Amino acid sequence: MAVLKVIEVLSSSSVSWEDATRKAVTQAAKSLKNIRSVYVQDQSASVKDNEITEFRVNLKLTFEIE
């Protein structure tokens, strides 16, 4: 039987929410093994001079504990 753990991760990107999500998973994979899924809990964006300058995501990342 597998034991899974869920952690909360925050990430940002100047490109898109999808890119912020990919960056979070890529960075987390450097220290976590067996990542199973990612759930985007919240999305937000920073705005300056009527333009979006940063896309932000708050994710729940699930991985298997060995």
Phi and psi restraints in degrees (range 20) as a CNS / XPLOR table:
assign (resid 1 and name C) (resid 2 and name N)
       (resid 2 and name CA) (resid 2 and name C) 1.0 -85.5 20.0 2
assign (resid 2 and name N) (resid 2 and name CA)
       (resid 2 and name C) (resid 3 and name N) 1.0 144.0 20.0 2
assign (resid 2 and name C) (resid 3 and name N)
       (resid 3 and name CA) (resid 3 and name C) 1.0 -110.4 20.0 2
assign (resid 3 and name N) (resid 3 and name CA)
       (resid 3 and name C) (resid 4 and name N) 1.0 126.7 20.0 2
assign (resid 3 and name C) (resid 4 and name N)
       (resid 4 and name CA) (resid 4 and name C) 1.0 -113.2 20.0 2
assign (resid 4 and name N) (resid 4 and name CA)
       (resid 4 and name C) (resid 5 and name N) 1.0 148.8 20.0 2
assign (resid 4 and name C) (resid 5 and name N)
       (resid 5 and name CA) (resid 5 and name C) 1.0 -124.7 20.0 2
assign (resid 5 and name N) (resid 5 and name CA)
       (resid 5 and name C) (resid 6 and name N) 1.0 145.2 20.0 2
assign (resid 5 and name C) (resid 6 and name N)
       (resid 6 and name CA) (resid 6 and name C) 1.0 -118.1 20.0 2
assign (resid 6 and name N) (resid 6 and name CA)
       (resid 6 and name C) (resid 7 and name N) 1.0 130.6 20.0 2
assign (resid 6 and name C) (resid 7 and name N)
       (resid 7 and name CA) (resid 7 and name C) 1.0 -125.0 20.0 2
assign (resid 7 and name N) (resid 7 and name CA)
       (resid 7 and name C) (resid 8 and name N) 1.0 159.1 20.0 2
assign (resid 7 and name C) (resid 8 and name N)
       (resid 8 and name CA) (resid 8 and name C) 1.0 -101.1 20.0 2
assign (resid 8 and name N) (resid 8 and name CA)
       (resid 8 and name C) (resid 9 and name N) 1.0 134.8 20.0 2
assign (resid 8 and name C) (resid 9 and name N)
       (resid 9 and name CA) (resid 9 and name C) 1.0 -132.1 20.0 2
assign (resid 9 and name N) (resid 9 and name CA)
       (resid 9 and name C) (resid 10 and name N) 1.0 138.6 20.0 2
assign (resid 9 and name C) (resid 10 and name N)
       (resid 10 and name CA) (resid 10 and name C) 1.0 -112.3 20.0 2
assign (resid 10 and name N) (resid 10 and name CA)
       (resid 10 and name C) (resid 11 and name N) 1.0 141.6 20.0 2
assign (resid 10 and name C) (resid 11 and name N)
       (resid 11 and name CA) (resid 11 and name C) 1.0 -150.0 20.0 2
assign (resid 11 and name N) (resid 11 and name CA)
       (resid 11 and name C) (resid 12 and name N) 1.0 161.0 20.0 2
assign (resid 11 and name C) (resid 12 and name N)
       (resid 12 and name CA) (resid 12 and name C) 1.0 -144.7 20.0 2
assign (resid 12 and name N) (resid 12 and name CA)
       (resid 12 and name C) (resid 13 and name N) 1.0 161.1 20.0 2
assign (resid 12 and name C) (resid 13 and name N)
       (resid 13 and name CA) (resid 13 and name C) 1.0 -154.2 20.0 2
assign (resid 13 and name N) (resid 13 and name CA)
       (resid 13 and name C) (resid 14 and name N) 1.0 149.8 20.0 2
assign (resid 13 and name C) (resid 14 and name N)
       (resid 14 and name CA) (resid 14 and name C) 1.0 -88.2 20.0 2
assign (resid 14 and name N) (resid 14 and name CA)
       (resid 14 and name C) (resid 15 and name N) 1.0 -3.9 20.0 2
assign (resid 14 and name C) (resid 15 and name N)
       (resid 15 and name CA) (resid 15 and name C) 1.0 -98.0 20.0 2
assign (resid 15 and name N) (resid 15 and name CA)
       (resid 15 and name C) (resid 16 and name N) 1.0 -56.2 20.0 2
assign (resid 15 and name C) (resid 16 and name N)
       (resid 16 and name CA) (resid 16 and name C) 1.0 -168.3 20.0 2
assign (resid 16 and name N) (resid 16 and name CA)
       (resid 16 and name C) (resid 17 and name N) 1.0 169.0 20.0 2
assign (resid 16 and name C) (resid 17 and name N)
       (resid 17 and name CA) (resid 17 and name C) 1.0 -67.3 20.0 2
assign (resid 17 and name N) (resid 17 and name CA)
       (resid 17 and name C) (resid 18 and name N) 1.0 -36.3 20.0 2
assign (resid 17 and name C) (resid 18 and name N)
       (resid 18 and name CA) (resid 18 and name C) 1.0 -61.9 20.0 2
assign (resid 18 and name N) (resid 18 and name CA)
       (resid 18 and name C) (resid 19 and name N) 1.0 -43.3 20.0 2
assign (resid 18 and name C) (resid 19 and name N)
       (resid 19 and name CA) (resid 19 and name C) 1.0 -64.8 20.0 2
assign (resid 19 and name N) (resid 19 and name CA)
       (resid 19 and name C) (resid 20 and name N) 1.0 -39.3 20.0 2
assign (resid 19 and name C) (resid 20 and name N)
       (resid 20 and name CA) (resid 20 and name C) 1.0 -62.4 20.0 2
assign (resid 20 and name N) (resid 20 and name CA)
       (resid 20 and name C) (resid 21 and name N) 1.0 -39.6 20.0 2
assign (resid 20 and name C) (resid 21 and name N)
       (resid 21 and name CA) (resid 21 and name C) 1.0 -65.1 20.0 2
assign (resid 21 and name N) (resid 21 and name CA)
       (resid 21 and name C) (resid 22 and name N) 1.0 -46.0 20.0 2
assign (resid 21 and name C) (resid 22 and name N)
       (resid 22 and name CA) (resid 22 and name C) 1.0 -60.7 20.0 2
assign (resid 22 and name N) (resid 22 and name CA)
       (resid 22 and name C) (resid 23 and name N) 1.0 -41.7 20.0 2
assign (resid 22 and name C) (resid 23 and name N)
       (resid 23 and name CA) (resid 23 and name C) 1.0 -62.3 20.0 2
assign (resid 23 and name N) (resid 23 and name CA)
       (resid 23 and name C) (resid 24 and name N) 1.0 -40.6 20.0 2
assign (resid 23 and name C) (resid 24 and name N)
       (resid 24 and name CA) (resid 24 and name C) 1.0 -62.5 20.0 2
assign (resid 24 and name N) (resid 24 and name CA)
       (resid 24 and name C) (resid 25 and name N) 1.0 -45.3 20.0 2
assign (resid 24 and name C) (resid 25 and name N)
       (resid 25 and name CA) (resid 25 and name C) 1.0 -67.2 20.0 2
assign (resid 25 and name N) (resid 25 and name CA)
       (resid 25 and name C) (resid 26 and name N) 1.0 -43.0 20.0 2
assign (resid 25 and name C) (resid 26 and name N)
       (resid 26 and name CA) (resid 26 and name C) 1.0 -61.2 20.0 2
assign (resid 26 and name N) (resid 26 and name CA)
       (resid 26 and name C) (resid 27 and name N) 1.0 -44.5 20.0 2
assign (resid 26 and name C) (resid 27 and name N)
       (resid 27 and name CA) (resid 27 and name C) 1.0 -68.8 20.0 2
assign (resid 27 and name N) (resid 27 and name CA)
       (resid 27 and name C) (resid 28 and name N) 1.0 -42.8 20.0 2
assign (resid 27 and name C) (resid 28 and name N)
       (resid 28 and name CA) (resid 28 and name C) 1.0 -63.5 20.0 2
assign (resid 28 and name N) (resid 28 and name CA)
       (resid 28 and name C) (resid 29 and name N) 1.0 -34.7 20.0 2
assign (resid 28 and name C) (resid 29 and name N)
       (resid 29 and name CA) (resid 29 and name C) 1.0 -65.6 20.0 2
assign (resid 29 and name N) (resid 29 and name CA)
       (resid 29 and name C) (resid 30 and name N) 1.0 -16.3 20.0 2
assign (resid 29 and name C) (resid 30 and name N)
       (resid 30 and name CA) (resid 30 and name C) 1.0 -70.4 20.0 2
assign (resid 30 and name N) (resid 30 and name CA)
       (resid 30 and name C) (resid 31 and name N) 1.0 -25.1 20.0 2
assign (resid 30 and name C) (resid 31 and name N)
       (resid 31 and name CA) (resid 31 and name C) 1.0 -123.1 20.0 2
assign (resid 31 and name N) (resid 31 and name CA)
       (resid 31 and name C) (resid 32 and name N) 1.0 -8.6 20.0 2
assign (resid 31 and name C) (resid 32 and name N)
       (resid 32 and name CA) (resid 32 and name C) 1.0 -116.9 20.0 2
assign (resid 32 and name N) (resid 32 and name CA)
       (resid 32 and name C) (resid 33 and name N) 1.0 143.3 20.0 2
assign (resid 32 and name C) (resid 33 and name N)
       (resid 33 and name CA) (resid 33 and name C) 1.0 -107.6 20.0 2
assign (resid 33 and name N) (resid 33 and name CA)
       (resid 33 and name C) (resid 34 and name N) 1.0 159.0 20.0 2
assign (resid 33 and name C) (resid 34 and name N)
       (resid 34 and name CA) (resid 34 and name C) 1.0 59.4 20.0 2
assign (resid 34 and name N) (resid 34 and name CA)
       (resid 34 and name C) (resid 35 and name N) 1.0 45.1 20.0 2
assign (resid 34 and name C) (resid 35 and name N)
       (resid 35 and name CA) (resid 35 and name C) 1.0 -67.3 20.0 2
assign (resid 35 and name N) (resid 35 and name CA)
       (resid 35 and name C) (resid 36 and name N) 1.0 127.9 20.0 2
assign (resid 35 and name C) (resid 36 and name N)
       (resid 36 and name CA) (resid 36 and name C) 1.0 -101.4 20.0 2
assign (resid 36 and name N) (resid 36 and name CA)
       (resid 36 and name C) (resid 37 and name N) 1.0 -39.7 20.0 2
assign (resid 36 and name C) (resid 37 and name N)
       (resid 37 and name CA) (resid 37 and name C) 1.0 -159.7 20.0 2
assign (resid 37 and name N) (resid 37 and name CA)
       (resid 37 and name C) (resid 38 and name N) 1.0 164.7 20.0 2
assign (resid 37 and name C) (resid 38 and name N)
       (resid 38 and name CA) (resid 38 and name C) 1.0 -137.0 20.0 2
assign (resid 38 and name N) (resid 38 and name CA)
       (resid 38 and name C) (resid 39 and name N) 1.0 135.5 20.0 2
assign (resid 38 and name C) (resid 39 and name N)
       (resid 39 and name CA) (resid 39 and name C) 1.0 -121.2 20.0 2
assign (resid 39 and name N) (resid 39 and name CA)
       (resid 39 and name C) (resid 40 and name N) 1.0 118.4 20.0 2
assign (resid 39 and name C) (resid 40 and name N)
       (resid 40 and name CA) (resid 40 and name C) 1.0 -80.3 20.0 2
assign (resid 40 and name N) (resid 40 and name CA)
       (resid 40 and name C) (resid 41 and name N) 1.0 110.4 20.0 2
assign (resid 40 and name C) (resid 41 and name N)
       (resid 41 and name CA) (resid 41 and name C) 1.0 -83.4 20.0 2
assign (resid 41 and name N) (resid 41 and name CA)
       (resid 41 and name C) (resid 42 and name N) 1.0 -45.7 20.0 2
assign (resid 41 and name C) (resid 42 and name N)
       (resid 42 and name CA) (resid 42 and name C) 1.0 -140.0 20.0 2
assign (resid 42 and name N) (resid 42 and name CA)
       (resid 42 and name C) (resid 43 and name N) 1.0 150.6 20.0 2
assign (resid 42 and name C) (resid 43 and name N)
       (resid 43 and name CA) (resid 43 and name C) 1.0 -129.9 20.0 2
assign (resid 43 and name N) (resid 43 and name CA)
       (resid 43 and name C) (resid 44 and name N) 1.0 143.0 20.0 2
assign (resid 43 and name C) (resid 44 and name N)
       (resid 44 and name CA) (resid 44 and name C) 1.0 -151.3 20.0 2
assign (resid 44 and name N) (resid 44 and name CA)
       (resid 44 and name C) (resid 45 and name N) 1.0 171.5 20.0 2
assign (resid 44 and name C) (resid 45 and name N)
       (resid 45 and name CA) (resid 45 and name C) 1.0 -146.4 20.0 2
assign (resid 45 and name N) (resid 45 and name CA)
       (resid 45 and name C) (resid 46 and name N) 1.0 148.9 20.0 2
assign (resid 45 and name C) (resid 46 and name N)
       (resid 46 and name CA) (resid 46 and name C) 1.0 -96.0 20.0 2
assign (resid 46 and name N) (resid 46 and name CA)
       (resid 46 and name C) (resid 47 and name N) 1.0 141.2 20.0 2
assign (resid 46 and name C) (resid 47 and name N)
       (resid 47 and name CA) (resid 47 and name C) 1.0 -125.2 20.0 2
assign (resid 47 and name N) (resid 47 and name CA)
       (resid 47 and name C) (resid 48 and name N) 1.0 135.5 20.0 2
assign (resid 47 and name C) (resid 48 and name N)
       (resid 48 and name CA) (resid 48 and name C) 1.0 -139.1 20.0 2
assign (resid 48 and name N) (resid 48 and name CA)
       (resid 48 and name C) (resid 49 and name N) 1.0 130.7 20.0 2
assign (resid 48 and name C) (resid 49 and name N)
       (resid 49 and name CA) (resid 49 and name C) 1.0 51.9 20.0 2
assign (resid 49 and name N) (resid 49 and name CA)
       (resid 49 and name C) (resid 50 and name N) 1.0 44.6 20.0 2
assign (resid 49 and name C) (resid 50 and name N)
       (resid 50 and name CA) (resid 50 and name C) 1.0 64.2 20.0 2
assign (resid 50 and name N) (resid 50 and name CA)
       (resid 50 and name C) (resid 51 and name N) 1.0 20.2 20.0 2
assign (resid 50 and name C) (resid 51 and name N)
       (resid 51 and name CA) (resid 51 and name C) 1.0 -127.8 20.0 2
assign (resid 51 and name N) (resid 51 and name CA)
       (resid 51 and name C) (resid 52 and name N) 1.0 142.2 20.0 2
assign (resid 51 and name C) (resid 52 and name N)
       (resid 52 and name CA) (resid 52 and name C) 1.0 -73.2 20.0 2
assign (resid 52 and name N) (resid 52 and name CA)
       (resid 52 and name C) (resid 53 and name N) 1.0 126.0 20.0 2
assign (resid 52 and name C) (resid 53 and name N)
       (resid 53 and name CA) (resid 53 and name C) 1.0 -106.9 20.0 2
assign (resid 53 and name N) (resid 53 and name CA)
       (resid 53 and name C) (resid 54 and name N) 1.0 -21.3 20.0 2
assign (resid 53 and name C) (resid 54 and name N)
       (resid 54 and name CA) (resid 54 and name C) 1.0 -155.3 20.0 2
assign (resid 54 and name N) (resid 54 and name CA)
       (resid 54 and name C) (resid 55 and name N) 1.0 132.7 20.0 2
assign (resid 54 and name C) (resid 55 and name N)
       (resid 55 and name CA) (resid 55 and name C) 1.0 -100.0 20.0 2
assign (resid 55 and name N) (resid 55 and name CA)
       (resid 55 and name C) (resid 56 and name N) 1.0 133.7 20.0 2
assign (resid 55 and name C) (resid 56 and name N)
       (resid 56 and name CA) (resid 56 and name C) 1.0 -125.1 20.0 2
assign (resid 56 and name N) (resid 56 and name CA)
       (resid 56 and name C) (resid 57 and name N) 1.0 142.1 20.0 2
assign (resid 56 and name C) (resid 57 and name N)
       (resid 57 and name CA) (resid 57 and name C) 1.0 -130.3 20.0 2
assign (resid 57 and name N) (resid 57 and name CA)
       (resid 57 and name C) (resid 58 and name N) 1.0 147.0 20.0 2
assign (resid 57 and name C) (resid 58 and name N)
       (resid 58 and name CA) (resid 58 and name C) 1.0 -118.1 20.0 2
assign (resid 58 and name N) (resid 58 and name CA)
       (resid 58 and name C) (resid 59 and name N) 1.0 115.3 20.0 2
assign (resid 58 and name C) (resid 59 and name N)
       (resid 59 and name CA) (resid 59 and name C) 1.0 -119.5 20.0 2
assign (resid 59 and name N) (resid 59 and name CA)
       (resid 59 and name C) (resid 60 and name N) 1.0 158.1 20.0 2
assign (resid 59 and name C) (resid 60 and name N)
       (resid 60 and name CA) (resid 60 and name C) 1.0 -108.8 20.0 2
assign (resid 60 and name N) (resid 60 and name CA)
       (resid 60 and name C) (resid 61 and name N) 1.0 122.3 20.0 2
assign (resid 60 and name C) (resid 61 and name N)
       (resid 61 and name CA) (resid 61 and name C) 1.0 -111.3 20.0 2
assign (resid 61 and name N) (resid 61 and name CA)
       (resid 61 and name C) (resid 62 and name N) 1.0 126.9 20.0 2
assign (resid 61 and name C) (resid 62 and name N)
       (resid 62 and name CA) (resid 62 and name C) 1.0 -109.1 20.0 2
assign (resid 62 and name N) (resid 62 and name CA)
       (resid 62 and name C) (resid 63 and name N) 1.0 132.1 20.0 2
assign (resid 62 and name C) (resid 63 and name N)
       (resid 63 and name CA) (resid 63 and name C) 1.0 -141.6 20.0 2
assign (resid 63 and name N) (resid 63 and name CA)
       (resid 63 and name C) (resid 64 and name N) 1.0 157.7 20.0 2
assign (resid 63 and name C) (resid 64 and name N)
       (resid 64 and name CA) (resid 64 and name C) 1.0 -88.0 20.0 2
assign (resid 64 and name N) (resid 64 and name CA)
       (resid 64 and name C) (resid 65 and name N) 1.0 134.5 20.0 2
assign (resid 64 and name C) (resid 65 and name N)
       (resid 65 and name CA) (resid 65 and name C) 1.0 -89.1 20.0 2
assign (resid 65 and name N) (resid 65 and name CA)
       (resid 65 and name C) (resid 66 and name N) 1.0 131.0 20.0 2
